Amino acid sequence: MANPNLPWKFLTYAQTELEQLPGRTHHWYTRPGTVQSDSLVFVRAQLAPGFSHGFHKHPEMDEIIYVLSGELEQWYEQEKQVLKAGDAIYIPKGVIHGSYNVSNAEVDFLAILTPAKIEGPMTVEVAEEEPWRGLKA
């Protein structure tokens, strides 16, 4: 069900749903319950230096990460690459990945996930399991 307090077509940065976690800020533009769409999740995120969204997977969702500014050490299973402004990665559902800010500046990026309406959890954290724990020890 769409939130009647949010516009259906236009959404300003100030109207996003703000979520703050240690070293991470999320500005939710679309997700179930915010707009009239069960097919799309869209979030703008910032990672402070030294912070991350450690190894995890989205069992039922595909994801695209697009870097707006900064440098993001992006893992795709056991392969990593530094993404910079304008770079992106596509992550199919169920693939373990992690996003790490190993620089001295904030990283600002967009994440787009689909579909929005799923049966199970959106995210399953695996950073404390092997072999993932040993990759970023």
N, C-alpha and C positions, 0 to 999 in steps of 0.2 A: 504494500500500500504506500502510495506516495505521501510525502509530508506536505500538507497543504500550505505550510508557511514558506516553502521554497518555490521559486518560479520554475515552471516546466521547461522553458526555452533558454532563459538567460540566468546565469549564476555568477555573481561577482566573487572575488577573492574573499571579501569581508563576510559573505554569506556561507562560506564553506564550513563544514563541521570540523572544528579544531580538536585534535587529539595530541596531547603532549606526553611523551615517555622520556625516560632518561636518555639524553643525547639525540633524541629523535622527535621530529614534529611532523604530523600528518595533517594535510588539508584535504578532507574528503569532499570531492565534487559530486560523485555519484556512487551510490551503493544501495542495496535494498533498503527501502524505507525512506530514501531521500528524494528520489525523482521517479518518474513513471517509466522505469525500465528494469526488467529482470535479467537483462542480457549484458550489462556493462558495469564494471567497477573502475573508477578513475580517481587517483589520489596524487597529490603533489607532496613530496616528502623532502625533508632536510635531515642530513646526518651531520652531527658535530664531529670535529676531528677526533679520531680514536674510537668512534662508535660504529655500530653496524646493525644490520638485520642478519644475524648469523644464519648458518645453514638451515634451510627449511624447504618445504615443498607445498604445492597447492594441488592436492590429489585430483580435483575436478576442474581446475581452471588453467587456461593458458595465460601467459603474462608477457607483456612488453615493458621493458624499462628503457627510458629515454633520459639522458643526462642533459640538464639545462646549464649547470655550471659546476666547477670543481672537478675532482678526479675520484672515480669510484673503482675500487678493486672488486671486480665482479667475478664470481665463481659460477661455473656451470659444471656440476658434478665435481670432478677433480681437475678441471682445467680453469685457469684464471687469465683475465686480461684487464688492463686498466682502461676504463671508459672515460672519455672526456666530453666536454660540451659538444652536442650534436651526434654523439655515438648512442647506439641502442643495442639491445639484445632481446631475442625472442626465446622464451622458455616454455616448452610444451608442458601440459599437465603432468604432474607426478615427478618431474625432474627436480632433483635436489640442487639448490643454488643458495648463494649468500652474497650480500652486498656489504662491503667494508670500506670505511673512510680511513685510509692510512696516510692521508695528507695532513697539512697544517691548516687547511681551510675547510669551511662548510661545503658539503655536496648538496646540490639541489637537483631533484630529478622527478620525473613523472612515472607512475606505474599504472598500466591499464591491464585489467584482468577480465576474462570472460569465460563462462557465463557468470552472472551475478547470483542467480538463483541455483543453489546446489543442495544436495542432500546432507553431506557431511561437513566437517570443519573446513573453513577457508584455508587455514594454514596449519601445518604440522611441523613443529620445531624438532630438529634432529642434531643441533650443534653439539650436544653433549654425548652423542653416540659416535662410535668408531665406524668408519675411518675419519669422519668429519671433524671430530674433536682434535685429532692429531694434525690436521692440515693447518690449523690456525693457533697452535699451541704457543 
